């Protein structure tokens, strides 16, 4: 079944450009993997008001800023994709690296609020973070990618996406 143009557009907005129709059909359902895992860990960290959980996730996410992939992508590429029989995720584009910068700072700030005992501030930061991740996890619409593309006035690339 062909991927809807909306899904293609949202994935391209995240920097996954140049995927042919076959690759997109295969990967589109799984491209939410990293956002979903991050959201689940964030829910745990916020529910437990745990700076350690949130700072650990911030550190893992920060690795994705410098590498061409998020560490959670490796769990998919070298593990779960063998269960699904799909190809590996393509490498991250600049939009996704921006997402990791935003998420790392947001997670660190949320953890810091809980560390200081400012639970109301921690929840005020953590709940919107969970909602942003939930939006990306359920619809592929990523607000930080949208912001990056708007501010950078970035047009979609036509070069094929590289694989991690």
LUMPA-318006 format. One record per atom (N, C-alpha, C): residue number from 1; residue in one letter; atom name; x, y, z. Coordinates in steps of 0.001 Angstrom, whole numbers. Layout:
N
+-----+---------+-------+---------+---------+---------+
: num : residuo : atomo :      px :      py :      pz :
+-----+---------+-------+---------+---------+---------+
: NUM :       a :    CA :       X :       Y :       Z :
...
+-----+---------+-------+---------+---------+---------+
//
This chain:
164
+-----+---------+-------+---------+---------+---------+
: num : residuo : atomo :      px :      py :      pz :
+-----+---------+-------+---------+---------+---------+
:   1 :       x :     N :     845 :   -1169 :       0 :
:   1 :       x :    CA :       0 :       0 :       0 :
:   1 :       x :     C :     899 :    1244 :       0 :
:   2 :       x :     N :     708 :    2145 :    -939 :
:   2 :       x :    CA :    1559 :    3339 :   -1014 :
:   2 :       x :     C :    1429 :    4213 :     235 :
:   3 :       x :     N :    2532 :    4843 :     577 :
:   3 :       x :    CA :    2559 :    5731 :    1731 :
:   3 :       x :     C :    1836 :    7019 :    1370 :
:   4 :       x :     N :    1033 :    7505 :    2285 :
:   4 :       x :    CA :     282 :    8743 :    2054 :
:   4 :       x :     C :    1258 :    9906 :    1870 :
:   5 :       x :     N :     915 :   10859 :    1011 :
:   5 :       x :    CA :    1782 :   12026 :     810 :
:   5 :       x :     C :    2064 :   12793 :    2102 :
:   6 :       x :     N :    1107 :   12796 :    3022 :
:   6 :       x :    CA :    1305 :   13484 :    4302 :
:   6 :       x :     C :    2434 :   12831 :    5092 :
:   7 :       x :     N :    2449 :   11501 :    5114 :
:   7 :       x :    CA :    3496 :   10782 :    5844 :
:   7 :       x :     C :    4846 :   11054 :    5193 :
:   8 :       x :     N :    4911 :   10976 :    3867 :
:   8 :       x :    CA :    6167 :   11262 :    3158 :
:   8 :       x :     C :    6640 :   12676 :    3494 :
:   9 :       x :     N :    5734 :   13628 :    3440 :
:   9 :       x :    CA :    6081 :   15021 :    3719 :
:   9 :       x :     C :    6619 :   15191 :    5137 :
:  10 :       x :     N :    5993 :   14551 :    6096 :
:  10 :       x :    CA :    6420 :   14672 :    7492 :
:  10 :       x :     C :    7765 :   14000 :    7732 :
:  11 :       x :     N :    8017 :   12878 :    7080 :
:  11 :       x :    CA :    9314 :   12216 :    7224 :
:  11 :       x :     C :   10407 :   13019 :    6523 :
:  12 :       x :     N :   10090 :   13595 :    5373 :
:  12 :       x :    CA :   11063 :   14450 :    4689 :
:  12 :       x :     C :   11349 :   15700 :    5514 :
:  13 :       x :     N :   10351 :   16216 :    6212 :
:  13 :       x :    CA :   10560 :   17373 :    7082 :
:  13 :       x :     C :   11521 :   17040 :    8219 :
:  14 :       x :     N :   11612 :   15755 :    8574 :
:  14 :       x :    CA :   12554 :   15305 :    9595 :
:  14 :       x :     C :   13942 :   15054 :    9010 :
:  15 :       x :     N :   14078 :   15210 :    7691 :
:  15 :       x :    CA :   15373 :   15034 :    7049 :
:  15 :       x :     C :   15540 :   13703 :    6344 :
:  16 :       x :     N :   14516 :   12871 :    6345 :
:  16 :       x :    CA :   14587 :   11581 :    5656 :
:  16 :       x :     C :   14131 :   11778 :    4211 :
:  17 :       x :     N :   15015 :   12343 :    3418 :
:  17 :       x :    CA :   14685 :   12695 :    2036 :
:  17 :       x :     C :   15254 :   11659 :    1074 :
:  18 :       x :     N :   14644 :   11572 :     -93 :
:  18 :       x :    CA :   15165 :   10740 :   -1162 :
:  18 :       x :     C :   14883 :    9254 :   -1029 :
:  19 :       x :     N :   14014 :    8866 :    -103 :
:  19 :       x :    CA :   13663 :    7448 :       7 :
:  19 :       x :     C :   12702 :    7097 :   -1114 :
:  20 :       x :     N :   12985 :    5999 :   -1806 :
:  20 :       x :    CA :   12056 :    5581 :   -2858 :
:  20 :       x :     C :   10788 :    5025 :   -2211 :
:  21 :       x :     N :    9776 :    4822 :   -3024 :
:  21 :       x :    CA :    8466 :    4402 :   -2511 :
:  21 :       x :     C :    8553 :    3074 :   -1752 :
:  22 :       x :     N :    9329 :    2141 :   -2272 :
:  22 :       x :    CA :    9459 :     830 :   -1614 :
:  22 :       x :     C :   10096 :     963 :    -227 :
:  23 :       x :     N :   11164 :    1734 :    -130 :
:  23 :       x :    CA :   11834 :    1941 :    1163 :
:  23 :       x :     C :   10903 :    2645 :    2142 :
:  24 :       x :     N :   10192 :    3632 :    1639 :
:  24 :       x :    CA :    9290 :    4383 :    2501 :
:  24 :       x :     C :    8140 :    3510 :    3008 :
:  25 :       x :     N :    7576 :    2692 :    2132 :
:  25 :       x :    CA :    6498 :    1781 :    2550 :
:  25 :       x :     C :    6985 :     841 :    3640 :
:  26 :       x :     N :    8207 :     380 :    3499 :
:  26 :       x :    CA :    8768 :    -572 :    4445 :
:  26 :       x :     C :    9103 :      85 :    5786 :
:  27 :       x :     N :    9670 :    1279 :    5740 :
:  27 :       x :    CA :   10185 :    1913 :    6951 :
:  27 :       x :     C :    9216 :    2851 :    7659 :
:  28 :       x :     N :    8272 :    3421 :    6928 :
:  28 :       x :    CA :    7396 :    4445 :    7509 :
:  28 :       x :     C :    6768 :    4025 :    8845 :
:  29 :       x :     N :    6248 :    2807 :    8967 :
:  29 :       x :    CA :    5643 :    2446 :   10258 :
:  29 :       x :     C :    6658 :    2397 :   11406 :
:  30 :       x :     N :    7942 :    2213 :   11076 :
:  30 :       x :    CA :    8969 :    2051 :   12102 :
:  30 :       x :     C :    9751 :    3332 :   12373 :
:  31 :       x :     N :    9562 :    4358 :   11574 :
:  31 :       x :    CA :   10322 :    5597 :   11737 :
:  31 :       x :     C :    9935 :    6350 :   13014 :
:  32 :       x :     N :    8952 :    5874 :   13719 :
:  32 :       x :    CA :    8529 :    6465 :   14993 :
:  32 :       x :     C :    9245 :    5816 :   16177 :
:  33 :       x :     N :   10013 :    4792 :   15915 :
:  33 :       x :    CA :   10685 :    3970 :   16916 :
:  33 :       x :     C :   11421 :    4804 :   17964 :
:  34 :       x :     N :   12315 :    5662 :   17511 :
:  34 :       x :    CA :   13158 :    6435 :   18419 :
:  34 :       x :     C :   12327 :    7406 :   19256 :
:  35 :       x :     N :   11366 :    8080 :   18614 :
:  35 :       x :    CA :   10508 :    9005 :   19353 :
:  35 :       x :     C :    9692 :    8262 :   20407 :
:  36 :       x :     N :    9201 :    7104 :   20045 :
:  36 :       x :    CA :    8364 :    6335 :   20974 :
:  36 :       x :     C :    9165 :    5849 :   22174 :
:  37 :       x :     N :   10360 :    5309 :   21929 :
:  37 :       x :    CA :   11193 :    4864 :   23054 :
:  37 :       x :     C :   11568 :    6042 :   23950 :
:  38 :       x :     N :   11939 :    7158 :   23333 :
:  38 :       x :    CA :   12268 :    8347 :   24109 :
:  38 :       x :     C :   11088 :    8834 :   24931 :
:  39 :       x :     N :    9910 :    8805 :   24329 :
:  39 :       x :    CA :    8709 :    9230 :   25043 :
:  39 :       x :     C :    8437 :    8317 :   26238 :
:  40 :       x :     N :    8578 :    7021 :   26047 :
:  40 :       x :    CA :    8317 :    6083 :   27143 :
:  40 :       x :     C :    9279 :    6292 :   28306 :
:  41 :       x :     N :   10564 :    6501 :   28000 :
:  41 :       x :    CA :   11539 :    6758 :   29066 :
:  41 :       x :     C :   11241 :    8098 :   29733 :
:  42 :       x :     N :   10840 :    9087 :   28958 :
:  42 :       x :    CA :   10483 :   10392 :   29525 :
:  42 :       x :     C :    9277 :   10270 :   30454 :
:  43 :       x :     N :    8287 :    9500 :   30050 :
:  43 :       x :    CA :    7115 :    9269 :   30913 :
:  43 :       x :     C :    7562 :    8664 :   32245 :
:  44 :       x :     N :    8441 :    7695 :   32181 :
:  44 :       x :    CA :    8946 :    7067 :   33408 :
:  44 :       x :     C :    9674 :    8098 :   34266 :
:  45 :       x :     N :   10553 :    8878 :   33644 :
:  45 :       x :    CA :   11315 :    9877 :   34383 :
:  45 :       x :     C :   10446 :   10939 :   35025 :
:  46 :       x :     N :    9445 :   11413 :   34290 :
:  46 :       x :    CA :    8550 :   12437 :   34823 :
:  46 :       x :     C :    7645 :   11837 :   35901 :
:  47 :       x :     N :    7111 :   10663 :   35662 :
:  47 :       x :    CA :    6227 :   10028 :   36643 :
:  47 :       x :     C :    6958 :    9751 :   37964 :
:  48 :       x :     N :    8226 :    9406 :   37850 :
:  48 :       x :    CA :    9033 :    9122 :   39044 :
:  48 :       x :     C :    9709 :   10384 :   39596 :
:  49 :       x :     N :    9513 :   11512 :   38919 :
:  49 :       x :    CA :   10231 :   12762 :   39218 :
:  49 :       x :     C :   11725 :   12481 :   39405 :
:  50 :       x :     N :   12269 :   11739 :   38435 :
:  50 :       x :    CA :   13639 :   11243 :   38542 :
:  50 :       x :     C :   14614 :   12010 :   37656 :
:  51 :       x :     N :   15463 :   12837 :   38260 :
:  51 :       x :    CA :   16477 :   13504 :   37456 :
:  51 :       x :     C :   17435 :   12511 :   36807 :
:  52 :       x :     N :   17731 :   11425 :   37484 :
:  52 :       x :    CA :   18675 :   10443 :   36940 :
:  52 :       x :     C :   18155 :    9848 :   35636 :
:  53 :       x :     N :   16903 :    9471 :   35605 :
:  53 :       x :    CA :   16310 :    8912 :   34381 :
:  53 :       x :     C :   16324 :    9957 :   33268 :
:  54 :       x :     N :   15909 :   11167 :   33583 :
:  54 :       x :    CA :   15839 :   12226 :   32573 :
:  54 :       x :     C :   17224 :   12634 :   32091 :
:  55 :       x :     N :   18184 :   12755 :   32997 :
:  55 :       x :    CA :   19546 :   13115 :   32592 :
:  55 :       x :     C :   20192 :   11990 :   31799 :
:  56 :       x :     N :   19889 :   10753 :   32143 :
:  56 :       x :    CA :   20435 :    9615 :   31371 :
:  56 :       x :     C :   19898 :    9644 :   29947 :
:  57 :       x :     N :   18600 :    9895 :   29811 :
:  57 :       x :    CA :   18021 :    9988 :   28471 :
:  57 :       x :     C :   18590 :   11195 :   27726 :
:  58 :       x :     N :   18810 :   12302 :   28429 :
:  58 :       x :    CA :   19414 :   13486 :   27799 :
:  58 :       x :     C :   20808 :   13147 :   27267 :
:  59 :       x :     N :   21577 :   12384 :   28036 :
:  59 :       x :    CA :   22923 :   12000 :   27602 :
:  59 :       x :     C :   22869 :   11081 :   26378 :
:  60 :       x :     N :   21955 :   10120 :   26400 :
:  60 :       x :    CA :   21800 :    9214 :   25247 :
:  60 :       x :     C :   21372 :   10006 :   24021 :
:  61 :       x :     N :   20436 :   10915 :   24204 :
:  61 :       x :    CA :   19951 :   11721 :   23087 :
:  61 :       x :     C :   21043 :   12647 :   22563 :
:  62 :       x :     N :   21870 :   13184 :   23455 :
:  62 :       x :    CA :   22960 :   14072 :   23043 :
:  62 :       x :     C :   23965 :   13359 :   22145 :
:  63 :       x :     N :   24115 :   12067 :   22325 :
:  63 :       x :    CA :   25007 :   11299 :   21450 :
:  63 :       x :     C :   24531 :   11406 :   19995 :
:  64 :       x :     N :   23207 :   11459 :   19814 :
:  64 :       x :    CA :   22646 :   11591 :   18472 :
:  64 :       x :     C :   22945 :   12923 :   17808 :
:  65 :       x :     N :   23389 :   13907 :   18601 :
:  65 :       x :    CA :   23752 :   15207 :   18029 :
:  65 :       x :     C :   25030 :   15077 :   17209 :
:  66 :       x :     N :   25969 :   14282 :   17706 :
:  66 :       x :    CA :   27263 :   14185 :   17030 :
:  66 :       x :     C :   27385 :   12989 :   16091 :
:  67 :       x :     N :   26613 :   11966 :   16339 :
:  67 :       x :    CA :   26643 :   10802 :   15450 :
:  67 :       x :     C :   25584 :   10951 :   14354 :
:  68 :       x :     N :   25710 :   10220 :   13267 :
:  68 :       x :    CA :   24700 :   10323 :   12198 :
:  68 :       x :     C :   23431 :    9518 :   12477 :
:  69 :       x :     N :   23234 :    9163 :   13736 :
:  69 :       x :    CA :   22056 :    8390 :   14137 :
:  69 :       x :     C :   21855 :    8571 :   15629 :
:  70 :       x :     N :   20670 :    8242 :   16105 :
:  70 :       x :    CA :   20384 :    8223 :   17544 :
:  70 :       x :     C :   20722 :    6828 :   18057 :
:  71 :       x :     N :   21244 :    6705 :   19269 :
:  71 :       x :    CA :   21542 :    5369 :   19791 :
:  71 :       x :     C :   20351 :    4405 :   19755 :
:  72 :       x :     N :   19124 :    4920 :   19922 :
:  72 :       x :    CA :   17956 :    4045 :   19836 :
:  72 :       x :     C :   17792 :    3468 :   18422 :
:  73 :       x :     N :   18294 :    4184 :   17418 :
:  73 :       x :    CA :   18264 :    3655 :   16050 :
:  73 :       x :     C :   19054 :    2351 :   15963 :
:  74 :       x :     N :   20135 :    2274 :   16735 :
:  74 :       x :    CA :   20960 :    1065 :   16727 :
:  74 :       x :     C :   20185 :    -142 :   17247 :
:  75 :       x :     N :   19327 :      95 :   18252 :
:  75 :       x :    CA :   18500 :   -1007 :   18759 :
:  75 :       x :     C :   17615 :   -1570 :   17649 :
:  76 :       x :     N :   17138 :    -672 :   16795 :
:  76 :       x :    CA :   16324 :   -1105 :   15662 :
:  76 :       x :     C :   17197 :   -1726 :   14579 :
:  77 :       x :     N :   18239 :    -989 :   14166 :
:  77 :       x :    CA :   19059 :   -1427 :   13033 :
:  77 :       x :     C :   19771 :   -2752 :   13260 :
:  78 :       x :     N :   20216 :   -2991 :   14500 :
:  78 :       x :    CA :   20979 :   -4208 :   14770 :
:  78 :       x :     C :   20194 :   -5247 :   15562 :
:  79 :       x :     N :   18941 :   -4981 :   15809 :
:  79 :       x :    CA :   18122 :   -5917 :   16569 :
:  79 :       x :     C :   16742 :   -6092 :   15994 :
:  80 :       x :     N :   15869 :   -5161 :   16316 :
:  80 :       x :    CA :   14450 :   -5333 :   16035 :
:  80 :       x :     C :   14125 :   -5460 :   14551 :
:  81 :       x :     N :   14888 :   -4817 :   13678 :
:  81 :       x :    CA :   14573 :   -4888 :   12247 :
:  81 :       x :     C :   14709 :   -6311 :   11706 :
:  82 :       x :     N :   15489 :   -7124 :   12394 :
:  82 :       x :    CA :   15614 :   -8516 :   11962 :
:  82 :       x :     C :   14335 :   -9300 :   12276 :
:  83 :       x :     N :   13605 :   -8843 :   13267 :
:  83 :       x :    CA :   12298 :   -9427 :   13581 :
:  83 :       x :     C :   11273 :   -8986 :   12539 :
:  84 :       x :     N :   11338 :   -7714 :   12137 :
:  84 :       x :    CA :   10368 :   -7171 :   11186 :
:  84 :       x :     C :   10735 :   -7469 :    9738 :
:  85 :       x :     N :   11999 :   -7847 :    9493 :
:  85 :       x :    CA :   12448 :   -8130 :    8130 :
:  85 :       x :     C :   12576 :   -6873 :    7277 :
:  86 :       x :     N :   12890 :   -5746 :    7907 :
:  86 :       x :    CA :   12993 :   -4486 :    7189 :
:  86 :       x :     C :   14446 :   -4023 :    7108 :
:  87 :       x :     N :   14674 :   -3050 :    6256 :
:  87 :       x :    CA :   16020 :   -2477 :    6090 :
:  87 :       x :     C :   16330 :   -1538 :    7254 :
:  88 :       x :     N :   17604 :   -1166 :    7420 :
:  88 :       x :    CA :   17957 :    -238 :    8500 :
:  88 :       x :     C :   17467 :    1174 :    8222 :
:  89 :       x :     N :   17374 :    1954 :    9280 :
:  89 :       x :    CA :   17001 :    3359 :    9151 :
:  89 :       x :     C :   18091 :    4123 :    8401 :
:  90 :       x :     N :   17697 :    5134 :    7643 :
:  90 :       x :    CA :   18702 :    6008 :    7042 :
:  90 :       x :     C :   19337 :    6886 :    8118 :
:  91 :       x :     N :   20469 :    7492 :    7787 :
:  91 :       x :    CA :   21150 :    8387 :    8724 :
:  91 :       x :     C :   20308 :    9636 :    8958 :
:  92 :       x :     N :   20582 :   10287 :   10074 :
:  92 :       x :    CA :   19860 :   11497 :   10450 :
:  92 :       x :     C :   20327 :   12692 :    9631 :
:  93 :       x :     N :   19363 :   13541 :    9284 :
:  93 :       x :    CA :   19676 :   14795 :    8621 :
:  93 :       x :     C :   19805 :   15911 :    9647 :
:  94 :       x :     N :   20071 :   17128 :    9198 :
:  94 :       x :    CA :   20250 :   18246 :   10134 :
:  94 :       x :     C :   19004 :   18533 :   10970 :
:  95 :       x :     N :   17833 :   18283 :   10408 :
:  95 :       x :    CA :   16604 :   18504 :   11177 :
:  95 :       x :     C :   16569 :   17617 :   12410 :
:  96 :       x :     N :   16936 :   16380 :   12229 :
:  96 :       x :    CA :   16888 :   15430 :   13339 :
:  96 :       x :     C :   17958 :   15757 :   14380 :
:  97 :       x :     N :   19116 :   16207 :   13928 :
:  97 :       x :    CA :   20146 :   16627 :   14881 :
:  97 :       x :     C :   19643 :   17800 :   15722 :
:  98 :       x :     N :   18906 :   18713 :   15097 :
:  98 :       x :    CA :   18308 :   19824 :   15835 :
:  98 :       x :     C :   17304 :   19299 :   16862 :
:  99 :       x :     N :   16523 :   18302 :   16477 :
:  99 :       x :    CA :   15575 :   17675 :   17409 :
:  99 :       x :     C :   16324 :   17151 :   18632 :
: 100 :       x :     N :   17466 :   16516 :   18409 :
: 100 :       x :    CA :   18234 :   15947 :   19519 :
: 100 :       x :     C :   18815 :   17043 :   20419 :
: 101 :       x :     N :   19190 :   18178 :   19833 :
: 101 :       x :    CA :   19668 :   19306 :   20640 :
: 101 :       x :     C :   18535 :   19803 :   21546 :
: 102 :       x :     N :   17378 :   20042 :   20938 :
: 102 :       x :    CA :   16220 :   20536 :   21695 :
: 102 :       x :     C :   15841 :   19537 :   22789 :
: 103 :       x :     N :   15744 :   18260 :   22431 :
: 103 :       x :    CA :   15328 :   17242 :   23399 :
: 103 :       x :     C :   16339 :   17105 :   24536 :
: 104 :       x :     N :   17619 :   17139 :   24218 :
: 104 :       x :    CA :   18645 :   17006 :   25265 :
: 104 :       x :     C :   18557 :   18146 :   26270 :
: 105 :       x :     N :   18422 :   19361 :   25771 :
: 105 :       x :    CA :   18313 :   20532 :   26660 :
: 105 :       x :     C :   17030 :   20453 :   27487 :
: 106 :       x :     N :   15933 :   20102 :   26829 :
: 106 :       x :    CA :   14634 :   20022 :   27505 :
: 106 :       x :     C :   14644 :   18946 :   28591 :
: 107 :       x :     N :   15216 :   17802 :   28275 :
: 107 :       x :    CA :   15311 :   16713 :   29253 :
: 107 :       x :     C :   16197 :   17119 :   30431 :
: 108 :       x :     N :   17332 :   17748 :   30129 :
: 108 :       x :    CA :   18241 :   18176 :   31199 :
: 108 :       x :     C :   17562 :   19205 :   32101 :
: 109 :       x :     N :   16843 :   20141 :   31507 :
: 109 :       x :    CA :   16138 :   21164 :   32296 :
: 109 :       x :     C :   15040 :   20544 :   33156 :
: 110 :       x :     N :   14328 :   19592 :   32595 :
: 110 :       x :    CA :   13273 :   18915 :   33356 :
: 110 :       x :     C :   13879 :   18145 :   34522 :
: 111 :       x :     N :   14961 :   17420 :   34261 :
: 111 :       x :    CA :   15656 :   16708 :   35328 :
: 111 :       x :     C :   16179 :   17657 :   36393 :
: 112 :       x :     N :   16707 :   18799 :   35968 :
: 112 :       x :    CA :   17225 :   19791 :   36914 :
: 112 :       x :     C :   16108 :   20323 :   37813 :
: 113 :       x :     N :   14947 :   20567 :   37242 :
: 113 :       x :    CA :   13814 :   21047 :   38043 :
: 113 :       x :     C :   13459 :   20022 :   39121 :
: 114 :       x :     N :   13405 :   18755 :   38751 :
: 114 :       x :    CA :   13096 :   17725 :   39747 :
: 114 :       x :     C :   14220 :   17613 :   40781 :
: 115 :       x :     N :   15451 :   17747 :   40335 :
: 115 :       x :    CA :   16596 :   17689 :   41247 :
: 115 :       x :     C :   16508 :   18792 :   42308 :
: 116 :       x :     N :   16087 :   19975 :   41883 :
: 116 :       x :    CA :   15954 :   21107 :   42812 :
: 116 :       x :     C :   14723 :   21003 :   43702 :
: 117 :       x :     N :   13873 :   20015 :   43441 :
: 117 :       x :    CA :   12646 :   19867 :   44214 :
: 117 :       x :     C :   11511 :   20736 :   43702 :
: 118 :       x :     N :   11711 :   21320 :   42537 :
: 118 :       x :    CA :   10672 :   22163 :   41930 :
: 118 :       x :     C :    9780 :   21278 :   41059 :
: 119 :       x :     N :    9018 :   20425 :   41717 :
: 119 :       x :    CA :    8222 :   19434 :   40992 :
: 119 :       x :     C :    7200 :   20060 :   40049 :
: 120 :       x :     N :    6601 :   21171 :   40449 :
: 120 :       x :    CA :    5616 :   21821 :   39576 :
: 120 :       x :     C :    6295 :   22253 :   38274 :
: 121 :       x :     N :    7488 :   22844 :   38387 :
: 121 :       x :    CA :    8242 :   23225 :   37193 :
: 121 :       x :     C :    8637 :   21986 :   36391 :
: 122 :       x :     N :    9035 :   20931 :   37084 :
: 122 :       x :    CA :    9396 :   19682 :   36409 :
: 122 :       x :     C :    8238 :   19131 :   35592 :
: 123 :       x :     N :    7064 :   19131 :   36177 :
: 123 :       x :    CA :    5882 :   18663 :   35438 :
: 123 :       x :     C :    5510 :   19639 :   34325 :
: 124 :       x :     N :    5674 :   20947 :   34588 :
: 124 :       x :    CA :    5360 :   21959 :   33563 :
: 124 :       x :     C :    6288 :   21826 :   32357 :
: 125 :       x :     N :    7498 :   21354 :   32576 :
: 125 :       x :    CA :    8426 :   21095 :   31470 :
: 125 :       x :     C :    8224 :   19686 :   30889 :
: 126 :       x :     N :    8029 :   18721 :   31761 :
: 126 :       x :    CA :    7976 :   17324 :   31335 :
: 126 :       x :     C :    6733 :   16938 :   30565 :
: 127 :       x :     N :    5582 :   17408 :   30993 :
: 127 :       x :    CA :    4340 :   17027 :   30306 :
: 127 :       x :     C :    4307 :   17538 :   28862 :
: 128 :       x :     N :    4645 :   18806 :   28592 :
: 128 :       x :    CA :    4690 :   19230 :   27188 :
: 128 :       x :     C :    5722 :   18458 :   26360 :
: 129 :       x :     N :    6848 :   18108 :   26977 :
: 129 :       x :    CA :    7848 :   17300 :   26275 :
: 129 :       x :     C :    7256 :   15950 :   25879 :
: 130 :       x :     N :    6532 :   15345 :   26782 :
: 130 :       x :    CA :    5868 :   14066 :   26486 :
: 130 :       x :     C :    4858 :   14249 :   25361 :
: 131 :       x :     N :    4113 :   15345 :   25385 :
: 131 :       x :    CA :    3110 :   15595 :   24345 :
: 131 :       x :     C :    3758 :   15819 :   22978 :
: 132 :       x :     N :    4880 :   16531 :   22942 :
: 132 :       x :    CA :    5596 :   16733 :   21675 :
: 132 :       x :     C :    6097 :   15389 :   21135 :
: 133 :       x :     N :    6640 :   14563 :   22021 :
: 133 :       x :    CA :    7101 :   13232 :   21604 :
: 133 :       x :     C :    5928 :   12351 :   21180 :
: 134 :       x :     N :    4801 :   12468 :   21867 :
: 134 :       x :    CA :    3618 :   11683 :   21505 :
: 134 :       x :     C :    3106 :   12077 :   20128 :
: 135 :       x :     N :    3147 :   13365 :   19819 :
: 135 :       x :    CA :    2732 :   13827 :   18495 :
: 135 :       x :     C :    3609 :   13217 :   17411 :
: 136 :       x :     N :    4919 :   13250 :   17616 :
: 136 :       x :    CA :    5834 :   12656 :   16638 :
: 136 :       x :     C :    5650 :   11137 :   16567 :
: 137 :       x :     N :    5393 :   10525 :   17717 :
: 137 :       x :    CA :    5234 :    9063 :   17766 :
: 137 :       x :     C :    3962 :    8572 :   17098 :
: 138 :       x :     N :    2932 :    9387 :   17103 :
: 138 :       x :    CA :    1647 :    8940 :   16555 :
: 138 :       x :     C :    1358 :    9454 :   15156 :
: 139 :       x :     N :    1933 :   10610 :   14796 :
: 139 :       x :    CA :    1588 :   11209 :   13502 :
: 139 :       x :     C :    2786 :   11476 :   12591 :
: 140 :       x :     N :    4008 :   11267 :   13099 :
: 140 :       x :    CA :    5245 :   11623 :   12382 :
: 140 :       x :     C :    5423 :   13127 :   12238 :
: 141 :       x :     N :    4567 :   13939 :   12863 :
: 141 :       x :    CA :    4754 :   15384 :   12817 :
: 141 :       x :     C :    5651 :   15772 :   13980 :
: 142 :       x :     N :    6816 :   16301 :   13663 :
: 142 :       x :    CA :    7817 :   16642 :   14663 :
: 142 :       x :     C :    7944 :   18164 :   14747 :
: 143 :       x :     N :    7521 :   18723 :   15855 :
: 143 :       x :    CA :    7527 :   20175 :   16020 :
: 143 :       x :     C :    8938 :   20763 :   15909 :
: 144 :       x :     N :    9966 :   20198 :   16586 :
: 144 :       x :    CA :   11304 :   20779 :   16422 :
: 144 :       x :     C :   11811 :   20738 :   14969 :
: 145 :       x :     N :   11493 :   19687 :   14228 :
: 145 :       x :    CA :   11877 :   19638 :   12806 :
: 145 :       x :     C :   11171 :   20737 :   12029 :
: 146 :       x :     N :    9905 :   20951 :   12337 :
: 146 :       x :    CA :    9143 :   22022 :   11695 :
: 146 :       x :     C :    9783 :   23379 :   11985 :
: 147 :       x :     N :   10171 :   23588 :   13239 :
: 147 :       x :    CA :   10823 :   24843 :   13617 :
: 147 :       x :     C :   12143 :   24998 :   12873 :
: 148 :       x :     N :   12932 :   23936 :   12842 :
: 148 :       x :    CA :   14214 :   23987 :   12125 :
: 148 :       x :     C :   13997 :   24375 :   10664 :
: 149 :       x :     N :   13074 :   23698 :   10010 :
: 149 :       x :    CA :   12822 :   23961 :    8595 :
: 149 :       x :     C :   12302 :   25377 :    8374 :
: 150 :       x :     N :   11505 :   25882 :    9296 :
: 150 :       x :    CA :   10976 :   27234 :    9173 :
: 150 :       x :     C :   12081 :   28269 :    9361 :
: 151 :       x :     N :   12868 :   28111 :   10421 :
: 151 :       x :    CA :   13924 :   29075 :   10724 :
: 151 :       x :     C :   15038 :   29008 :    9682 :
: 152 :       x :     N :   15425 :   27813 :    9299 :
: 152 :       x :    CA :   16512 :   27645 :    8329 :
: 152 :       x :     C :   16023 :   27853 :    6904 :
: 153 :       x :     N :   14704 :   27986 :    6742 :
: 153 :       x :    CA :   14101 :   28113 :    5416 :
: 153 :       x :     C :   14625 :   27002 :    4513 :
: 154 :       x :     N :   14663 :   25830 :    5090 :
: 154 :       x :    CA :   15264 :   24667 :    4433 :
: 154 :       x :     C :   14285 :   24049 :    3452 :
: 155 :       x :     N :   14734 :   23867 :    2258 :
: 155 :       x :    CA :   13942 :   23172 :    1255 :
: 155 :       x :     C :   14323 :   21696 :    1285 :
: 156 :       x :     N :   13425 :   20855 :     855 :
: 156 :       x :    CA :   13696 :   19421 :     858 :
: 156 :       x :     C :   14844 :   19095 :     -74 :
: 157 :       x :     N :   15718 :   18222 :     446 :
: 157 :       x :    CA :   16835 :   17765 :    -372 :
: 157 :       x :     C :   16327 :   16715 :   -1358 :
: 158 :       x :     N :   17010 :   16596 :   -2463 :
: 158 :       x :    CA :   16609 :   15577 :   -3440 :
: 158 :       x :     C :   17596 :   14434 :   -3487 :
: 159 :       x :     N :   18667 :   14513 :   -2678 :
: 159 :       x :    CA :   19638 :   13427 :   -2667 :
: 159 :       x :     C :   19091 :   12269 :   -1858 :
: 160 :       x :     N :   19432 :   11047 :   -2245 :
: 160 :       x :    CA :   18938 :    9891 :   -1484 :
: 160 :       x :     C :   19458 :    9902 :     -55 :
: 161 :       x :     N :   18625 :    9445 :     852 :
: 161 :       x :    CA :   19014 :    9357 :    2257 :
: 161 :       x :     C :   20037 :    8236 :    2417 :
: 162 :       x :     N :   21019 :    8489 :    3277 :
: 162 :       x :    CA :   22034 :    7474 :    3550 :
: 162 :       x :     C :   21559 :    6585 :    4682 :
: 163 :       x :     N :   22109 :    5408 :    4751 :
: 163 :       x :    CA :   21710 :    4463 :    5797 :
: 163 :       x :     C :   22687 :    4516 :    6956 :
: 164 :       x :     N :   22150 :    4259 :    8157 :
: 164 :       x :    CA :   23010 :    4219 :    9367 :
: 164 :       x :     C :   23752 :    2917 :    9428 :
+-----+---------+-------+---------+---------+---------+
//
